Amino acid sequence: MLNRLLCNVIYIYICTAEHHIETYFMSKKMATLLLPNNYEVCLCCYTLIVLVPSLYLINRFVLKKIKDRNYQHQSTCDIPPGSRGLPFIGETLHFMAAINSTKGFYDFVRVRSLRYGNCFRTNIFGETHVFVSSTESAKAILKNESGKYSKRYIRSVGELVGNESLLCASHQQHKLIRSRLTKYLLSTGSLSMFLKQFDELVIQNLTAWEHRATTVVLHEALKIASEAMCKMLMSIDNGPKLELLRKEVIHVCEAMLAFPLRFPGTRFYMGLQARKRIMSMIEKEISERRSGLGVCREDFLEHLLGDDDHKGCHDDATNTNSSTLSDAEIQDNILTMIIAGQDTTASAITWMVKYLDENQEVLHKLRNEQFQVASKTPTGSFLTLEDLNDMPYASKVVKESLRMASVVPFFPRLALHDCEIEGFKIQKGWNVNIDARAVHLDGTVYNDPSKFNPSRFEDESKPYSFLAFGMGGRTCLGINMAKAMMLVFLHRLITTYRWKVIDQDSSIEKWAMFSRLKSGCPVIVTPITYASA
């Protein structure tokens, strides 16, 4: 805790010394309020704040170094290579610099992978992180989550999605929550209903593209995905309530990789405040439904509350029945699913549109398949699960887009016991991150990995070599829903327009938890017909 506190203080100190405090507090107004005009006085004050705790904590630092050295000598295996960075703060500043660049935070990992190899360690936010990038390591970790590893995101992500989220839950808690959510999310009936709703939203949205000079794909995909998820989860489908929720979720997403400092004006603080407002909205919705004030809905929230009602605990917000979910678990996981369904899917769709524009042969083959599907579909009808199953090449395009983009670039775990990975010693309590992007671009696994080639998936892929949705007991619950969303969007776009991407820049958006294009992929579209296809 003291290490993290000092890490926060040092970061402010460094920002001030370099006259960059405005970039951290997000606005000139905030910087003016918080800092005196005399920078010399300011530097002296912050120097005292830094040096006094440093004298107290230096003893802990030295003892930790001795402990780690003794631990290393106790085993025939060495700890992974890497750098501890600066005392106490490690390489946090390098990590933050990568986040605030157009290369994305993954560039921090890429540079160190080139320097140290497939397994290296670093220190971020006062904690040791190990990154591994081989299919063998991915398999060893993901197959042993119940005993050796548990899921764990960095502090900022955990606080924003909540302790009861599937992303942060312990093994036993995860099993309970997952079993309850699976009943609805993976049922054929709910998926078919969601498919119809999403298809309708896509058709409505695409109609407006024809009348615009340019359209930014990311913005439109976010809008569609957000409305689809909110409607499926809580029947929020239009109006100011939907727009407010969408804006609050954006604030939460933007804060996920921010420096975890609870200070007014910082990105992380604004994200926490947005989370509180979202929790209040969901809590109010739950209360209204329990009191009978709300209209009965056929949605995800009603499913969870209905199950509780059948067990006699619908009105108990803090029930202890081990087979039901608490309100906190419901709220945290609704927020998690909105973020996952909105941000990751929209980002993946954007990359897919860009890749297809750059690979016209693939696009031509895909368009032929999609018009064949369209010819079998009655005019005015919506796509069905059977239609999606009749899109084998489109499914490969989706999979290849996910491999190339690696929207979720790594999967974090926590070592529950001392263990070994790739011949290196891993200490209990260390964070172990599976580098999915490196696995997806591994030339020993994928031939010519930098080439967009959907046909590569005609052959059976090596186990644990495709990690877009994770693997093992914590595989993404929304895997079928995400694939369906991408296929529906792809079908409607392919059969409605030809498009040209007008900004080929592949720079990554700053502060994005999930890799997405800074440009948003602006396109110019031209309507097509069956005859011109």
N, C-alpha and C positions, 0 to 999 in steps of 0.2 A: 504493500500500500504506500509506504514512504517513498519507494523507488518511483512509483507512478506519479506521486505528488511532485517530487523533485523534477521528474521528466516534464511535467506540465510547466513548472516555473522556469526551467531552463529554456524551454521553447519560446516562452514570451520574452525572456531576456535576450535571446539571440535575435529574435525578430526585431526588437526595439533597437539593439545595437546596430543593426543593418538598415535601420530606417524603413523596415518593411512591415511595421505593425499594422498598417492599414489593410494589407492583404489578408492578415489573419483575422482581424475583427470585422472584415467584410465591408466596411464603409468608412469614409473620411470622418463622418460625423461621430461615429463610435470612437474612433481613434482620438479625436479632439476631446471628447468627454473624459476618456480614460487616462490620457497622458498629458503631462505638463509640457509647455512650450520649450522649456529648458531641457534639452536632451541630456546634458551633462548630469543634472540633478537626477533625472530619471535613471540614467545608467548607474549612478552611485546607489540609488535605492535598490535596484534590482540586483546589483552586485552583492549587497548585504544579504538579500533574500536568498541568493544562491550559495554564498560561501558558508554561512552559518550552518544550514542543514548539511552541507557537504562535509564539514568537519565531523559532524555527528555520524554521518553515514559511511564515511570512508572505511571505518573499522569493519562494517558489515560487508563492504565490497571486497576488502582484502581477505576476510574469512571465507567468502564465497569462492574467491579464486583458489584458495588453498583446498577447499572442499572439492571443487571440480577437478583439481589436479590429482588429489588423492583418489577420487572416484575413477579417474582415467587409468591410474596405475594399478587399480585393483582388478582390472580386466585385461585380457589379451587383445581386446578390441579397442580402437581409438574412437573418440567422439568424432562426429562429422567435421570436415574442414569448414572454415568460415571465419568471419570476423565478429568480435563482440562490439566493435565500434567504440564510441565514447563511453566513459564510465557512466553508469546508471541509465543513460538514454539510448545506448547502443547505436543502431543505425536508423533510428526513428526518423531523423531529419532527412536522410536519403530516401526513405520510404515515402515521406510526405512530399518531397520534391518530385518524385516520380508521379505521384497522384496528381500533382498540380501541373503536370506537363501533358502534351498532346500524345505522348507515347503510352500513357496509361501506367497504372501502378505495377502491371505485370513486367514492365521494363526493369524494375528493381530486381525481380526474380531472374529474368533472362540474363542480365549482366553477371549475376553471381553464379548462375548455372554454367556459363561459359568459363568462368574463372575457376570454379571449384569442382565441377562435374555433376553427376546425377543426384548427389546427396550432399547438401550443405546446410549449415546452421547460421542463424543471424539472431539479432536481438531487436525486437520491435515493441514499443510501449512498455519496456521493462520486463519483457518475457522472452524466453528462448523459443525460437521457431526453427524447425527443420523442414526443408523442402526436398521432396523426392520426385523423380521424374521417369521411372521405368515401370513397365507393365507388371513386372514381377513384384515390385514394392507395392504398387497399387493393389494387386491381388492379395498380398500378405496382410495389408492393413484393412482393406474393405471386407475381407472374409473373417476377420477376427474382432469385429467391433464389439461384440457382446462381452469379450473377456479382456482384451488388451487395450482397446481404444474406445473413446467416446467422442461424439461430435462436439466441436467447440470452435466458435468464431471469435475473432478479436473482440475486445471489450466493447468497442463502439457499436458493432453490429448486434451483439447480445443485448445491450441495453435498449436498443431501438426496437427490436422485434419482440423482446420480452423473454423472461426466463421460462415461460410455459410453452414457448414456440417449439415446433418440431425441430427447428434448427439448433436449439440449445438444450433440449430435454435430455435427461439421463436415459440410460438404456431401458430401464423398466417403465419409466414415464413415457418414453417414446413408443414403446409397444402398445400401451393403453391408448394413447392419443391416436396413433396410426390406425389401430383397429377400428376406432369409432369413425374416423374420417373416411376410411376406405369404403365403408358400407355405402356411402353416398357417391363419392368421387369416382369410384371404379364400377359402379353399376351401369348396365347397358341403358337403362331408362333415363338416368340423369345425364349421361353422356349424349344420348340422342337429343334430349331436350336442349342441352347447352349448344349442341351442334347447330340446331335450327336457329336458336337465338343469335349465335355468332354469325352465321351465314347471312341472316337478315341485316345485321348491323354492317357487315362488309359491303353488301349490295348497296345499301343506302349511302354509305360513305363514298364508295367508288363513283357513284353517279355524279357527284359534285366535282370530281377531278377534271372532267372534260372542259369545264368552264373556267379553269384557272390557267394562268400563264405557266406557273410551276407548282409542284406539290412536293412537300417534304415528307418522305415516306415514314420516317421515325415518328413525327408528330401525329400523323394519321393513324399509324399502327398503335401508338400509345393510347390514343383516344378510343379506338375500337376495343382494344384489349381491356382497358380500364372499365368501360361501360359494360362489357360482357361479364367480367369478373364480379363487379358490384351487383349486377342483376342476378347472376347465378347464386351468389353468396347471400345477399340480403334484399333482393328485389328492388334495389335502387337503380333506376334506369334512365332518369332524366332530371332536368331542373337544377336549381341552385345547390341542392344537397349533394348531387353527384359531382358537380364542379368543385364544390368545397372539399369533398373527400379526395378528389383527384389531386388537388393542389397540396393538401396535407401529406398525401403519400409521396409526392415528389420531394417535399422537404425532408421526409424521413430517409428516402433513398439517397439524397444528396449528402446526408450527414453520416452515412454508414462508414466511410473511410476517413472521416474528419478526425482531427486530433480530439481525443475525448476530454475536453475541458468544459466544465459546466459554468460558462461565463456568458452573460447576456451579449448578444451580437455575434457570437461564434456560430459556425455552421452546426456544430454538434448540439449546442444549446437549443437552437431553433428546431433541430430535428426532434429533440426530446419534447419540446413544447407541442410540436405537431402531433407526436405520438399520443400525448395526453388528450388532445382534442379528438383524435380518432377513437381512442378508448372510450371517451365520454359519449360519442355518437353511437358506438356499438352498444354500450351499456344502456343507453336510453332506448334503443331499439329492442333490446332484450326485455327491459322492464315493461315496455308497452305491450309486447306480445304476451308476457306472463299475466299482465293485468287484464288482457282481453281487449285492450283499446286498439291494437293494431289489427289490420285485416289479415286473415289467415293466408299465408303464402306457401307456395310449393318451391321452397328454396333450401339452401344448405343450412341456414340458421334454424329454420323451422324443423328441419330434420333432426338436428341436435336437441332442440328443446322438446320436440315431440317424443324422442326416445327417453328423455328424462321423465316426461309426463307419464309414460307407460310404466316406469319404474317407481312412480309415486313421489318423485322429487323435483317436479317441474318448477315449483316455486321456491326451491332451496338453492340460493346462489352460492352457498358454501358447503354443499353436501359432501359427505365423506364416503359415499358409495364408490367403491374402487372401480366399478364398471361404467361410471358416468364421468363427464367432464365438468370441471368447475367453470364459473363464468370467466375467470382469468385465463383458463386454457382455451376457452372458446374465443375470447377477444384476441389473444395473442396470435392464434392460428388463423383467424380470419384476416388479420393484418398481414401475416406472413404470406397467405395465399394470394391476396391482392397484389402484393409486391412481386411475388414470383410469377403470377399469371400475367401481370401487366408489363413489368420492366424487362424480364428476360425474353418473353415471347416477342414483344415489339422490337427489341434489339436484334433478335435472331431473324425476324422477317426483313428488317432493314438490310442486314448483311446479305441475305438470300437474294434480294432484288438487285443489289450491287454485283454480286457474283454472276448472276444470270446475264446482266448487261455486258459483263466483260467476257462472257463465254457464249457466243451466239449459236454455236453448234449444239451445245447442251440445251439452250433455249428453244431452238427449232424442234429438236426431238421431244422436248417436254410439251411444247404447244400442240404437236400432233396428238400426243396421248390425251391431253386435256380436252381437245375438241372431240375426240372419240367418246370421252365420258359425257361431254355436254350433249352430244347427239342422242344419247340414250336417256337423257333426263328430260321429262316433260317441261315445256315452257312455263315459267312462273313457279316451279317447284323448288324446294330447298334440297341441298345435298344430304345424303344419308350416310350411315356407317358403311353400307354396302358400296356406295359410290367411292368412298375413300379407300376401301379395300381393292378397288379396281384401278388404283393409281400406283402401280409398282415403281415406275421410274420417278414419279414425283416424290415418293417416299425416300428414294435414294438421294434425290436432290436436297430434300430436307435434312437428311442425315449428313450429307457432305457439307452442307452449309453450317451445320452445328459443329462439325469437326473442324472446319477451317476457322470459324469465328471464335470458338471456345468462349462463348458468352460468359459462362461461369469458369474462370481460368484455373481455379484450384479448389480442392475440397479439404477443409480443416478438420483435424482430429486431435484428441488429447491422449497422451500416453498414460494409461492407468497403472502401469507397472514398468519397471526397468526391462528393456528389451533390446533387440538388435535389428537393424535394417541395413541391408547391403554391406554387412560386415562391420557396421559402426554401432557404437553403444548409444542408446537413447535412454535418457533418464526419465523416471516417473515425473509427470507434471509438465513435461515439455510439449509444446504444440507441434504436431506433425502434419504437414500440408502436402497433399497429393497434387502435383503439378500436371493438371489435365492438358493444358496447352502443349507442353513439351511432349507428352504421350501422343497427342494427336498429330504432332509434326515430326514424329520419330521415323527417320528413314529406314530403320530396320523393321518397322511394323507396317508402314505405308510406303509403297513405291511412289517416288516423286511426290512427297507429301505437300509441297507448296502449290501443286497444280489442282485446280478444281475439277474433279473427275468423279461424278456420281456413280459411274459404272464400277468403281473399285469395290462397291458393296454388293456386287453380284456374287462374290466369293465370301465364304465364311471368314469373318474377322477374328483375329487372335483374341482370346478371352481377356477382358479388362483393358482393351485397347481403345474402346469407345466409351468415354466417360461424360458425355454431355449431360446426362441425368444422374450421374453417380453410378453406384453399383452396390450390390449386397443388400443388407437389411435396411439401409437408409436411402435406397433408390428413390428419386423424386416421385412423390405421390401423383403429381399432375402430369406424368409422362405422356399418357394417352391423350389428355386434354390439350397439352402443348402441341403435340404432333398434329392433332386434328385442326387446331387453329391455324397452323402454318399451311396445311394442305388446303383448307378452305380458302384462305387468303390467296394462296398461289393460284388455285383454280379460277377464282373470280377475276384476278388481275390478268392472268394469261389469256382468258377468253373474252376480255373486255377491251384491253388496250395493248398497243405497242408502246414501249417507253425508252427514253434515253436519259441516262444519268448525266447531269450537267456539271457535277463537281466530283472529280475522281479522287479527291484527297482522302486518304485512309487514316487520317489522324484520329486519335481516340478522344472522346469527350472527357474533360477534366472532372475529377472527383466522382467519376462513375463507378459504382460497385460492380456493375456488369458491363463488359466491353461493348461500347456502342460508338457509332460514327459521330464525330464532332459536327460534320456537315448535316447530319440527319438524312443524307441521301436525297437531294432534290432531283426531281425528274420532270421531264416534259412528256406528256402522254398524247397518243393519237388513237381514237376509237377504231376498232376493227370489227369486221363482220365475218360470218362463216365463209363468205365468198373470197374475202381478201386474206383469210388465214392461210 
